[in-house]
């Protein structure tokens, strides 16, 4: 019977390309039309840290960077998004906003935007 190839090392090797890592995170963040599970996002960000950060950082710095990720994602509000942006910047990545080229029905209307604003302030 042929041996299977472990997936994780192959995934980490692929993620050493920053462009691939950016596409990987974009796909994870867009998973299930916004129904992103924190556990999945954390796993993806840890994989990117392993691929892009650890070769550039000491083991101690990589460990601290990982702890910082856990702390920042447990926060709430706008500080979390800025902290995540800074966390990614240290890995050579950045957060961006792009136009959704999907179908027109998925466009946000004024009511949806108001609901997002109310959820944020509540």
HELIX and SHEET records of a PDB file:
HELIX    1   1 UNK A    7  UNK A   15  1                                   9    
HELIX    2   2 UNK A   18  UNK A   29  1                                  12    
HELIX    3   3 UNK A   31  UNK A   34  5                                   4    
HELIX    4   4 UNK A   38  UNK A   48  1                                  11    
HELIX    5   5 UNK A   49  UNK A   53  3                                   5    
HELIX    6   6 UNK A   59  UNK A   73  1                                  15    
HELIX    7   7 UNK A   78  UNK A   89  1                                  12    
HELIX    8   8 UNK A  104  UNK A  106  5                                   3    
HELIX    9   9 UNK A  110  UNK A  121  1                                  12    
END                                                                             
